């Protein structure tokens, strides 16, 4: 594979280096492989680093009409792990998947997701949204009454500043809008589950 370093976006993921034995993810962005490896081998670094050995990968999946790639793997202690990311440049995703299929002998499968699997993450998101909205609503009431404890970290203070700006009705409006969106996604995905491309390692 001619290109080994990719710019990606994900949770604490900004770059991906495809190596001979593993996939290496970093929260920092790099223009060269040399810069990536120099940072990777630094012991004192604030960057998030994740290494996924090819032998530990359980599956690499991508839904149709979705740019996000999900790499599911087994960690060193046997706990399931997952990296979710999207490629910043058009064509890099196909390049990456072709490498796994052609160079690492991953088998390709196309399958229609079951309705439950298609909506599971959205159901979890809906439950979390409703719970967070209810919590924020009561905290917004406390802010309005002057009884909220708004001290703490910068993030905590920013949260309460946002609640003060939105007010209790604003919190319900924002939370309701997000919940309606998630309900719409649940309905559309349950009635028409997407196709999923899966790359699976060869079983020895």
Backbone as JSON, one array per atom type, in Angstrom:
{
  "sequence": "XXXXXXXXXXXXXXXXXXXXXXXXXXXXXXXXXXXXXXXXXXXXXXXXXXXXXXXXXXXXXXXXXXXXXXXXXXXXXXXXXXXXXXXXXXXXXXXXXXXXXXXXXXXXXXXXXXXXXXXXXXXXXXXXXXXXXXXXXXXXXXXXXXXXXXXXXXXXXXXXXXXXXXXXXXXXXXXXXXXXXXXXXXXXXXXXXXXXXXXXXXXX",
  "N": [[0.85, -1.18, 0.0], [0.69, 2.14, -0.95], [0.09, 4.5, 0.42], [0.23, 5.2, 3.79], [-0.37, 6.8, 5.96], [-3.14, 8.45, 7.29], [-5.51, 11.08, 7.46], [-7.98, 11.41, 9.82], [-11.22, 11.6, 11.43], [-12.63, 11.43, 14.63], [-13.63, 10.24, 17.91], [-11.34, 11.57, 19.93], [-9.47, 10.96, 17.99], [-7.34, 11.65, 15.37], [-5.54, 10.97, 13.45], [-4.36, 8.21, 11.5], [-2.16, 5.58, 11.27], [-1.24, 3.09, 9.15], [0.3, 0.19, 9.72], [2.72, -2.53, 9.46], [2.06, -4.53, 11.26], [-0.05, -3.58, 12.74], [-2.78, -1.25, 13.35], [-2.44, 2.13, 14.04], [-3.61, 4.68, 16.02], [-3.88, 8.18, 16.63], [-4.44, 11.1, 18.63], [-3.43, 13.39, 17.66], [-2.7, 15.38, 14.75], [-0.87, 14.69, 11.76], [1.57, 15.3, 9.17], [3.44, 13.7, 8.03], [4.75, 10.32, 8.01], [7.04, 10.0, 9.49], [6.9, 12.05, 11.38], [4.65, 11.19, 12.78], [5.55, 8.71, 13.88], [7.69, 9.59, 15.43], [6.38, 11.1, 17.4], [4.8, 9.04, 18.42], [6.56, 7.34, 19.75], [7.4, 8.84, 21.86], [7.66, 8.98, 25.31], [6.67, 10.75, 27.19], [3.87, 12.28, 26.68], [0.9, 14.03, 25.85], [-0.88, 13.15, 24.05], [-3.52, 11.05, 22.87], [-3.2, 7.64, 22.33], [-3.78, 4.78, 20.42], [-3.37, 1.43, 19.74], [-4.07, -1.12, 17.49], [-3.77, -4.39, 16.98], [-3.58, -6.4, 14.04], [-4.19, -9.06, 14.38], [-5.9, -8.95, 16.51], [-8.22, -7.84, 15.62], [-11.69, -8.05, 15.25], [-13.74, -7.37, 13.5], [-14.29, -5.17, 10.7], [-16.36, -2.63, 9.93], [-18.78, -0.95, 7.81], [-21.49, 1.08, 7.06], [-23.75, 1.39, 4.28], [-23.96, 4.49, 2.54], [-22.85, 5.9, 4.61], [-20.13, 7.47, 6.12], [-18.66, 6.63, 8.26], [-16.36, 4.42, 9.77], [-16.11, 1.4, 11.55], [-14.05, -0.21, 13.71], [-13.84, -3.13, 15.3], [-12.4, -4.79, 18.02], [-10.31, -6.94, 20.06], [-9.06, -6.2, 23.19], [-5.85, -6.11, 24.95], [-6.35, -7.24, 27.41], [-8.5, -8.76, 26.93], [-10.96, -7.5, 26.78], [-13.69, -6.3, 24.84], [-13.18, -3.82, 22.33], [-13.62, -0.72, 20.48], [-13.03, 1.32, 17.68], [-14.19, 4.22, 16.2], [-14.39, 6.08, 13.3], [-13.97, 8.55, 10.68], [-12.78, 9.09, 7.38], [-10.88, 11.88, 6.32], [-10.34, 12.63, 3.72], [-11.7, 12.19, 0.49], [-12.0, 9.01, -0.97], [-10.02, 7.78, 0.52], [-11.14, 5.97, 2.31], [-12.04, 3.78, 0.75], [-9.56, 3.0, -0.19], [-8.31, 2.17, 2.16], [-9.99, 0.03, 3.01], [-9.66, -1.68, 0.84], [-7.0, -2.33, 1.16], [-7.08, -3.87, 3.54], [-8.56, -6.03, 2.62], [-7.1, -7.03, 0.4], [-4.35, -7.08, 1.1], [-4.24, -7.96, 3.75], [-5.85, -10.11, 3.78], [-8.55, -10.09, 4.59], [-11.89, -11.23, 4.7], [-14.74, -10.37, 2.7], [-18.04, -9.31, 3.36], [-21.47, -8.69, 2.6], [-24.34, -7.52, 4.15], [-27.74, -7.22, 5.25], [-28.67, -5.25, 7.9], [-30.21, -6.31, 10.94], [-33.41, -5.1, 12.1], [-33.36, -4.48, 14.87], [-30.61, -4.3, 15.47], [-29.96, -2.21, 13.82], [-31.13, -0.01, 15.02], [-30.29, 0.08, 17.63], [-28.13, 1.66, 18.77], [-29.27, 4.17, 18.45], [-31.49, 4.02, 20.08], [-30.25, 3.84, 22.57], [-29.04, 6.35, 22.54], [-31.35, 7.93, 22.55], [-32.51, 7.34, 25.07], [-30.47, 8.31, 26.73], [-30.55, 11.0, 25.98], [-33.12, 11.82, 26.81], [-32.86, 11.4, 29.59], [-30.75, 13.17, 30.2], [-31.9, 15.58, 29.45], [-34.06, 15.82, 31.25], [-32.61, 15.97, 33.67], [-31.15, 18.33, 33.18], [-33.23, 20.14, 32.94], [-34.3, 20.36, 35.56], [-32.03, 21.35, 36.79], [-31.85, 23.77, 35.48], [-34.08, 25.05, 36.51], [-33.2, 25.35, 39.14], [-31.09, 27.12, 38.7], [-32.52, 29.35, 37.86], [-33.86, 29.92, 40.22], [-31.79, 30.54, 41.83], [-30.53, 28.65, 43.38], [-28.75, 26.8, 42.53], [-25.62, 25.03, 42.49], [-23.12, 26.4, 41.09], [-20.4, 26.39, 40.91], [-17.06, 24.99, 40.38], [-15.33, 23.09, 37.87], [-14.16, 24.48, 34.7], [-15.74, 23.44, 32.65], [-18.06, 22.74, 34.03], [-18.97, 25.24, 34.87], [-19.42, 26.4, 32.38], [-21.5, 24.79, 31.52], [-23.58, 25.48, 33.3], [-23.81, 28.14, 32.65], [-24.81, 27.93, 30.09], [-27.28, 26.73, 30.66], [-28.46, 28.83, 32.04], [-28.7, 30.65, 29.98], [-30.43, 29.31, 28.18], [-32.67, 28.67, 29.75], [-35.43, 27.02, 31.49], [-37.48, 26.33, 29.69], [-36.17, 26.51, 27.27], [-34.29, 24.46, 27.5], [-35.99, 22.23, 27.47], [-36.99, 22.53, 24.89], [-34.72, 22.22, 23.22], [-33.86, 19.64, 24.01], [-36.18, 18.19, 23.36], [-36.27, 18.56, 20.57], [-33.96, 17.19, 19.76], [-34.62, 14.62, 20.66], [-36.84, 14.09, 19.04], [-35.6, 13.98, 16.55], [-33.99, 11.69, 16.9], [-35.97, 9.78, 17.28], [-37.11, 9.85, 14.74], [-34.95, 8.86, 13.23], [-34.8, 6.29, 14.34], [-37.25, 5.22, 13.5], [-37.03, 5.32, 10.64], [-34.76, 3.71, 10.19], [-35.53, 1.3, 11.31], [-37.68, 0.54, 9.71], [-36.48, 0.39, 7.25], [-33.82, -1.12, 7.19], [-30.3, -0.47, 6.94], [-27.79, -1.55, 4.52], [-24.78, -3.3, 5.25], [-21.29, -3.31, 5.03], [-18.95, -5.71, 5.82], [-15.74, -6.54, 6.89], [-13.94, -9.32, 7.6], [-11.55, -11.06, 9.56], [-9.53, -13.79, 8.44], [-10.14, -17.05, 9.59], [-7.92, -19.02, 11.29]],
  "CA": [[0.0, 0.0, 0.0], [1.57, 3.28, -1.1], [-0.21, 5.49, 1.44], [0.07, 4.56, 5.09], [-0.83, 7.78, 6.94], [-4.42, 9.02, 6.91], [-6.17, 12.04, 8.34], [-9.3, 10.89, 10.17], [-11.94, 12.31, 12.5], [-13.34, 10.52, 15.53], [-13.49, 10.61, 19.31], [-9.93, 11.59, 20.29], [-8.72, 10.35, 16.9], [-7.1, 12.62, 14.3], [-4.68, 10.39, 12.42], [-4.25, 6.75, 11.47], [-1.01, 5.03, 10.56], [-1.41, 1.67, 8.83], [1.6, -0.43, 9.77], [2.85, -3.92, 9.04], [1.48, -5.42, 12.26], [-1.16, -3.0, 13.49], [-3.3, 0.09, 13.07], [-2.1, 3.03, 15.13], [-4.43, 5.9, 16.03], [-3.39, 9.24, 17.5], [-5.31, 12.27, 18.71], [-2.74, 14.49, 17.0], [-2.63, 15.32, 13.3], [0.5, 14.68, 11.24], [1.71, 15.39, 7.72], [4.38, 12.67, 7.58], [4.87, 9.13, 8.85], [8.15, 10.21, 10.41], [6.4, 12.85, 12.49], [3.75, 10.34, 13.57], [6.32, 7.73, 14.65], [8.47, 10.31, 16.43], [5.47, 11.39, 18.5], [4.3, 7.79, 18.99], [7.55, 6.74, 20.62], [7.67, 9.69, 23.01], [7.04, 8.45, 26.52], [5.94, 11.85, 27.82], [3.02, 12.89, 25.66], [-0.51, 14.16, 26.22], [-1.69, 12.63, 22.95], [-4.16, 9.75, 23.03], [-2.64, 6.67, 21.39], [-4.46, 3.48, 20.42], [-2.81, 0.48, 18.78], [-4.93, -2.29, 17.28], [-3.08, -5.42, 16.21], [-4.44, -7.05, 13.05], [-4.63, -10.34, 14.94], [-6.93, -8.7, 17.52], [-9.41, -7.27, 15.0], [-12.82, -8.96, 15.09], [-14.44, -6.98, 12.28], [-14.24, -3.78, 10.24], [-17.67, -2.45, 9.31], [-19.19, 0.35, 7.28], [-22.82, 1.06, 6.48], [-23.95, 2.12, 3.03], [-24.32, 5.9, 2.7], [-22.3, 6.41, 5.87], [-18.68, 7.56, 6.0], [-18.0, 6.16, 9.47], [-15.82, 3.06, 9.81], [-16.05, 0.87, 12.92], [-13.1, -1.3, 13.89], [-14.07, -3.82, 16.55], [-11.21, -5.59, 18.31], [-10.16, -7.45, 21.43], [-7.93, -5.55, 23.84], [-4.84, -7.01, 25.5], [-6.92, -7.93, 28.58], [-9.65, -9.54, 26.49], [-12.19, -6.71, 26.76], [-13.98, -5.78, 23.5], [-12.96, -2.4, 22.1], [-14.05, -0.27, 19.17], [-12.62, 2.64, 17.18], [-15.1, 4.73, 15.19], [-13.75, 7.23, 12.68], [-14.25, 8.81, 9.27], [-11.62, 9.6, 6.66], [-11.05, 13.29, 5.96], [-10.2, 12.8, 2.27], [-12.49, 11.27, -0.33], [-11.24, 7.92, -1.58], [-9.14, 7.1, 1.48], [-11.85, 4.86, 2.93], [-11.97, 2.65, -0.18], [-8.15, 2.61, -0.21], [-8.06, 1.46, 3.42], [-10.72, -1.24, 2.99], [-9.03, -2.53, -0.16], [-5.77, -2.84, 1.77], [-7.4, -4.97, 4.46], [-9.04, -7.18, 1.86], [-6.1, -7.57, -0.52], [-3.04, -7.29, 1.72], [-4.36, -8.64, 5.03], [-6.7, -11.28, 3.53], [-9.85, -10.03, 5.25], [-13.0, -11.61, 3.86], [-15.76, -9.34, 2.56], [-19.44, -9.73, 3.44], [-22.52, -7.68, 2.59], [-25.5, -8.03, 4.88], [-28.74, -6.26, 5.7], [-28.71, -5.25, 9.36], [-31.52, -6.57, 11.53], [-33.99, -3.86, 12.61], [-32.91, -4.19, 16.24], [-29.22, -3.86, 15.43], [-29.92, -0.93, 13.12], [-31.63, 1.09, 15.85], [-29.84, -0.07, 19.02], [-27.37, 2.83, 19.22], [-30.16, 5.32, 18.51], [-32.3, 3.85, 21.29], [-29.38, 4.23, 23.68], [-28.93, 7.8, 22.46], [-32.63, 8.52, 22.95], [-32.63, 7.22, 26.53], [-29.5, 9.25, 27.32], [-31.03, 12.36, 25.71], [-34.25, 12.09, 27.71], [-32.36, 11.49, 30.96], [-29.97, 14.4, 30.34], [-32.83, 16.7, 29.34], [-34.77, 15.92, 32.53], [-31.65, 16.47, 34.66], [-30.83, 19.73, 32.87], [-34.43, 20.94, 33.2], [-34.37, 20.66, 36.99], [-30.9, 22.22, 37.11], [-32.2, 25.1, 34.97], [-34.99, 25.62, 37.5], [-32.37, 25.77, 40.27], [-30.37, 28.32, 38.28], [-33.49, 30.45, 37.87], [-34.2, 30.21, 41.61], [-30.58, 30.92, 42.53], [-30.13, 27.61, 44.34], [-27.82, 25.84, 41.88], [-24.21, 25.14, 42.83], [-22.53, 26.59, 39.76], [-18.94, 26.38, 40.97], [-16.41, 23.78, 39.88], [-14.42, 23.22, 36.73], [-14.59, 25.35, 33.63], [-16.83, 22.8, 31.92], [-19.25, 22.84, 34.86], [-19.42, 26.62, 34.81], [-19.96, 26.63, 31.04], [-22.79, 24.09, 31.49], [-24.59, 26.27, 34.01], [-24.01, 29.37, 31.87], [-25.7, 27.56, 29.0], [-28.61, 26.55, 31.24], [-29.0, 30.16, 32.33], [-29.05, 31.26, 28.7], [-31.59, 28.63, 27.59], [-33.82, 28.63, 30.62], [-36.05, 25.7, 31.57], [-38.22, 26.05, 28.46], [-35.18, 26.29, 26.21], [-33.74, 23.11, 27.69], [-37.0, 21.27, 26.98], [-37.1, 22.67, 23.43], [-33.54, 21.6, 22.6], [-33.92, 18.2, 24.26], [-37.29, 17.64, 22.58], [-35.89, 18.53, 19.16], [-33.01, 16.09, 19.57], [-35.36, 13.37, 20.85], [-37.66, 13.88, 17.83], [-34.68, 13.55, 15.49], [-33.61, 10.31, 17.16], [-37.16, 8.96, 17.0], [-37.21, 9.77, 13.28], [-33.91, 7.93, 12.76], [-35.2, 4.95, 14.76], [-38.34, 4.76, 12.63], [-36.55, 5.09, 9.28], [-33.81, 2.6, 10.15], [-36.26, 0.08, 11.63], [-38.51, 0.17, 8.56], [-35.61, 0.14, 6.09], [-32.46, -1.29, 7.75], [-29.25, -0.28, 5.94], [-26.83, -2.61, 4.22], [-23.52, -3.13, 5.95], [-20.12, -4.02, 4.54], [-18.12, -6.22, 6.89], [-14.49, -7.21, 6.57], [-13.67, -10.23, 8.71], [-10.25, -11.76, 9.44], [-9.59, -15.22, 8.12], [-9.98, -17.91, 10.77], [-6.84, -19.99, 11.06]],
  "C": [[0.89, 1.23, 0.0], [1.34, 4.33, -0.02], [-0.5, 4.8, 2.75], [-0.52, 5.5, 6.14], [-2.1, 8.46, 6.45], [-4.87, 10.04, 7.95], [-7.6, 11.57, 8.57], [-9.92, 11.77, 11.24], [-12.72, 11.29, 13.32], [-13.16, 11.01, 16.95], [-12.03, 10.45, 19.74], [-9.08, 10.88, 19.26], [-8.57, 11.38, 15.77], [-6.22, 12.06, 13.18], [-4.59, 8.88, 12.61], [-3.02, 6.37, 10.66], [-1.21, 3.53, 10.39], [-0.02, 1.04, 8.75], [1.58, -1.88, 9.32], [2.13, -4.87, 9.98], [0.22, -4.88, 12.92], [-1.63, -1.69, 12.87], [-2.99, 0.96, 14.28], [-2.89, 4.33, 14.97], [-3.83, 6.9, 17.0], [-4.38, 10.4, 17.5], [-4.68, 13.5, 18.07], [-2.76, 14.29, 15.48], [-1.19, 15.42, 12.82], [0.48, 14.75, 9.72], [2.62, 14.29, 7.16], [4.37, 11.49, 8.54], [5.97, 9.31, 9.89], [7.71, 11.01, 11.63], [5.48, 12.04, 13.39], [4.56, 9.41, 14.46], [7.16, 8.4, 15.73], [7.61, 10.63, 17.65], [5.01, 10.12, 19.2], [5.27, 7.21, 20.02], [7.95, 7.64, 21.79], [6.94, 9.15, 24.23], [6.2, 9.52, 27.23], [5.15, 12.59, 26.75], [1.59, 12.94, 26.16], [-1.44, 13.6, 25.16], [-2.3, 11.28, 23.33], [-3.64, 8.82, 21.94], [-3.36, 5.33, 21.54], [-3.81, 2.61, 19.34], [-3.7, -0.75, 18.72], [-4.17, -3.27, 16.4], [-4.06, -6.07, 15.23], [-5.0, -8.36, 13.6], [-5.74, -10.17, 15.96], [-8.22, -8.17, 16.91], [-10.48, -8.35, 14.83], [-13.61, -8.65, 13.83], [-14.16, -5.51, 11.97], [-15.53, -3.55, 9.46], [-17.92, -1.05, 8.83], [-20.57, 0.21, 6.66], [-22.84, 1.8, 5.16], [-24.4, 3.54, 3.35], [-23.88, 6.47, 4.03], [-20.79, 6.38, 5.77], [-17.94, 6.94, 7.18], [-17.59, 4.7, 9.37], [-15.72, 2.64, 11.27], [-15.12, -0.33, 12.94], [-13.34, -1.9, 15.27], [-12.9, -4.78, 16.79], [-11.23, -6.05, 19.76], [-8.91, -6.82, 22.03], [-6.99, -6.6, 24.44], [-5.37, -7.8, 26.7], [-8.19, -8.69, 28.22], [-10.97, -8.8, 26.45], [-12.45, -6.2, 25.34], [-13.76, -4.28, 23.43], [-13.43, -2.02, 20.72], [-13.52, 1.12, 18.89], [-13.59, 3.04, 16.07], [-14.49, 6.01, 14.61], [-14.19, 7.36, 11.22], [-13.0, 9.39, 8.63], [-11.9, 11.03, 6.19], [-11.05, 13.48, 4.44], [-11.01, 11.75, 1.52], [-11.58, 10.24, -0.98], [-10.35, 7.17, -0.61], [-9.82, 5.9, 2.11], [-11.76, 3.61, 2.04], [-10.54, 2.11, -0.24], [-7.82, 1.75, 1.01], [-8.73, 0.09, 3.42], [-10.11, -2.2, 1.99], [-7.72, -3.12, 0.37], [-6.06, -4.02, 2.69], [-7.82, -6.22, 3.7], [-7.93, -7.83, 1.05], [-4.78, -7.91, 0.15], [-3.11, -8.07, 3.03], [-5.33, -9.81, 4.96], [-7.98, -11.28, 4.36], [-10.94, -10.42, 4.25], [-14.08, -10.55, 3.85], [-17.15, -9.96, 2.61], [-20.35, -8.51, 3.34], [-23.73, -8.28, 3.28], [-26.45, -6.89, 5.19], [-28.82, -6.36, 7.22], [-30.11, -5.61, 9.83], [-32.08, -5.25, 12.06], [-33.48, -3.49, 14.0], [-31.49, -3.67, 16.24], [-29.1, -2.48, 14.79], [-30.3, 0.24, 14.02], [-31.07, 1.09, 17.27], [-29.12, 1.17, 19.53], [-28.26, 4.06, 19.34], [-31.1, 5.23, 19.7], [-31.5, 4.27, 22.52], [-29.23, 5.75, 23.72], [-30.2, 8.51, 22.9], [-32.81, 8.48, 24.46], [-31.7, 8.21, 27.22], [-29.98, 10.69, 27.14], [-32.16, 12.73, 26.65], [-33.77, 12.28, 29.14], [-31.59, 12.8, 31.17], [-30.86, 15.64, 30.28], [-33.58, 16.91, 30.65], [-33.85, 16.5, 33.61], [-31.38, 17.96, 34.44], [-32.02, 20.64, 33.14], [-34.51, 21.33, 34.69], [-33.19, 21.53, 37.44], [-31.16, 23.64, 36.63], [-33.17, 25.81, 35.92], [-34.22, 26.12, 38.72], [-31.59, 27.04, 39.94], [-31.29, 29.53, 38.34], [-33.84, 30.88, 39.29], [-32.98, 30.66, 42.43], [-30.09, 29.9, 43.53], [-29.15, 26.6, 43.76], [-26.4, 26.1, 42.33], [-23.43, 25.19, 41.52], [-21.01, 26.62, 39.76], [-18.38, 25.09, 40.4], [-15.5, 24.07, 38.72], [-14.99, 24.18, 35.69], [-15.75, 24.77, 32.84], [-18.14, 22.9, 32.7], [-19.83, 24.25, 34.79], [-20.03, 26.95, 33.44], [-21.34, 25.97, 30.9], [-23.88, 24.92, 32.14], [-24.83, 27.61, 33.31], [-24.95, 29.11, 30.71], [-27.13, 27.37, 29.5], [-29.27, 27.89, 31.55], [-29.46, 30.85, 31.06], [-30.33, 30.65, 28.11], [-32.84, 28.75, 28.45], [-34.47, 27.26, 30.6], [-36.81, 25.34, 30.29], [-37.27, 25.8, 27.29], [-34.56, 24.92, 26.29], [-34.71, 22.06, 27.14], [-37.11, 21.33, 25.46], [-35.95, 21.98, 22.73], [-33.57, 20.09, 22.78], [-35.03, 17.53, 23.48], [-36.96, 17.54, 21.1], [-34.93, 17.38, 18.87], [-33.71, 14.74, 19.71], [-36.22, 13.06, 19.63], [-36.8, 13.41, 16.67], [-34.29, 12.08, 15.67], [-34.78, 9.37, 16.92], [-37.36, 8.79, 15.5], [-36.19, 8.78, 12.72], [-34.25, 6.5, 13.14], [-36.26, 4.39, 13.83], [-37.83, 4.44, 11.22], [-35.61, 3.89, 9.2], [-34.5, 1.27, 10.47], [-37.09, -0.39, 10.45], [-37.68, -0.15, 7.33], [-34.17, 0.01, 6.57], [-31.4, -1.16, 6.65], [-28.45, -1.54, 5.68], [-25.51, -2.29, 4.91], [-22.44, -3.97, 5.28], [-19.29, -4.44, 5.74], [-16.88, -6.87, 6.32], [-14.09, -8.02, 7.8], [-12.34, -10.93, 8.51], [-10.46, -13.24, 9.15], [-9.33, -16.03, 9.39], [-8.93, -18.97, 10.45], [-7.31, -21.41, 11.33]]
}
